[in-house]
Amino acid sequence: MTMTSSLTRFGAIVLCASLAAPAVASDDTAPAAIADQFVAALRHHRFKDAAALFAPEATRDTAATALTLKRIDDRVGGFSTMHSTTKPPNGRTIRLEVPARKNVPFTVRKFVQVRYVSTASDGTPVFYEVDLTGESKPQVLSFALHLPAADAQSTKRAERLVSALAR
């Protein structure tokens, strides 16, 4: 095999891969795309749109879910500066899940989790997780808020916020 034919084959492989990659990346039904839609709705204060992305089994009351999402934005903030991260929060956190797991009457065998980090209104870091079904048409299963609780002061703040939001 000559050097020219090897380069030609390599070039053809690179070309095929580059043509195929955008088709996968722009798939509107991929879990990451649904998570991006969910986060975009939160960033733009479209809480009803975000709540509508939940699986019907996860939340039967989308109006209540939308209200909870709005309360999180009002009391904690940070939706406008959310950006994805691969790292889980460091250290201890206090978690609030929307909807609460006790309301989920089904089990999911496969799911995808996408993590986000942001800065709360008071300047402290806040972490979010979006769990989605791993099906062909993914839907949001839950949205979790993680508030850092590394010391007594941050623990008290986190507990106070979670208590106020859980009402």
C-alpha positions in Angstrom: 0.0 0.0 0.0 1.4 3.4 -0.9 1.5 6.4 1.3 -0.9 8.3 -1.0 -3.6 5.5 -0.8 -3.2 5.4 3.0 -3.7 9.2 3.3 -6.7 9.0 0.9 -8.3 6.3 3.1 -7.6 8.2 6.2 -9.0 11.4 4.7 -12.2 9.5 3.7 -12.6 8.1 7.2 -12.1 11.6 8.7 -14.6 13.1 6.2 -17.2 10.4 7.0 -16.8 10.9 10.8 -17.1 14.6 10.5 -20.3 14.3 8.4 -21.8 11.8 10.9 -21.0 13.7 14.1 -23.3 16.7 13.6 -26.3 14.4 12.9 -25.7 12.8 16.3 -25.0 16.0 18.1 -28.2 17.7 16.8 -30.5 14.8 17.8 -33.4 16.6 19.6 -34.4 13.4 21.4 -31.1 12.7 23.0 -31.1 12.9 26.8 -28.6 15.8 26.8 -30.8 17.7 24.3 -33.8 17.3 26.6 -31.7 18.4 29.6 -30.6 21.4 27.6 -34.3 22.3 26.8 -35.2 21.9 30.4 -32.3 24.2 31.6 -33.1 26.7 28.8 -36.7 26.9 30.1 -35.4 27.5 33.6 -32.9 30.2 32.5 -35.7 32.1 30.8 -38.2 31.7 33.7 -40.5 29.4 31.7 -41.4 27.2 34.6 -44.5 25.7 33.0 -42.4 24.7 29.9 -39.8 23.1 32.2 -42.5 21.2 34.2 -44.0 19.9 31.0 -40.8 18.1 30.2 -41.2 15.8 33.2 -42.4 12.3 32.6 -46.1 12.0 33.5 -45.3 9.3 36.0 -42.9 11.5 37.8 -45.2 14.5 38.3 -49.0 14.3 37.9 -49.4 18.0 38.8 -47.3 20.1 36.4 -48.7 23.3 37.9 -47.4 22.4 41.3 -44.0 21.4 39.8 -43.8 24.7 37.9 -44.5 26.5 41.2 -41.8 24.6 43.0 -39.3 25.5 40.2 -40.3 29.1 40.5 -39.8 29.1 44.3 -36.3 27.6 43.8 -35.5 30.4 41.4 -37.0 33.1 43.7 -35.3 31.8 46.9 -32.0 30.3 45.7 -31.5 31.8 42.2 -28.8 30.7 39.9 -30.9 29.4 37.0 -29.6 32.1 34.7 -26.0 31.1 35.2 -26.3 27.3 35.1 -23.7 25.5 33.1 -22.9 21.9 32.7 -20.3 20.2 34.7 -19.0 16.6 35.0 -18.1 16.9 38.6 -20.4 16.1 41.5 -20.4 18.6 44.3 -17.5 18.3 46.7 -18.2 17.5 50.3 -21.5 17.3 52.1 -24.6 18.8 50.5 -28.3 19.1 51.5 -30.5 17.9 48.7 -34.0 18.9 47.5 -35.5 16.8 44.8 -38.4 17.9 42.5 -40.7 16.1 42.5 -40.1 14.4 45.9 -39.3 10.7 45.4 -42.2 9.7 47.6 -44.5 10.9 44.7 -42.9 8.6 42.1 -45.0 5.4 41.8 -42.8 3.7 39.3 -39.3 2.4 38.8 -37.0 3.2 35.9 -34.4 0.6 35.0 -32.2 3.0 33.0 -31.7 6.7 33.4 -29.2 9.4 32.4 -28.0 12.1 34.8 -26.7 15.6 33.7 -25.1 17.9 36.2 -25.0 21.6 36.4 -23.2 24.2 38.6 -24.2 27.8 39.2 -24.0 30.7 41.6 -26.9 31.4 43.9 -28.3 34.9 44.4 -26.2 35.2 47.6 -22.9 34.3 45.8 -22.6 30.8 47.0 -22.2 27.8 44.7 -25.2 25.6 44.0 -25.4 22.3 42.1 -28.2 20.8 40.1 -28.8 17.4 38.7 -31.3 16.5 36.0 -32.3 12.8 35.8 -33.8 11.7 32.5 -35.3 8.4 31.3 -32.9 6.5 29.1 -35.6 5.7 26.5 -35.8 6.6 22.9 -37.9 9.7 23.8 -36.3 10.8 27.1 -38.2 12.8 29.7 -37.2 14.4 32.9 -37.6 12.2 36.0 -36.3 14.6 38.6 -34.5 17.8 39.2 -32.3 17.9 42.3 -30.9 21.0 44.0 -27.7 20.4 46.0 -26.7 23.1 48.6 -23.2 22.9 50.0 -23.2 22.1 53.8 -19.5 22.1 54.6 -19.7 23.9 58.0 -22.3 24.9 60.5 -23.2 28.2 58.8 -23.7 26.7 55.4 -25.6 23.7 56.8 -28.0 26.1 58.6 -28.5 28.1 55.4 -29.1 25.0 53.3 -31.6 23.5 55.9 -33.5 26.8 56.1 -33.7 27.0 52.3 -34.8 23.4 51.8 -37.3 23.7 54.6 -38.8 26.8 53.0 -38.9 25.2 49.5 -40.4 21.9 50.6 -43.5 23.5 51.9 
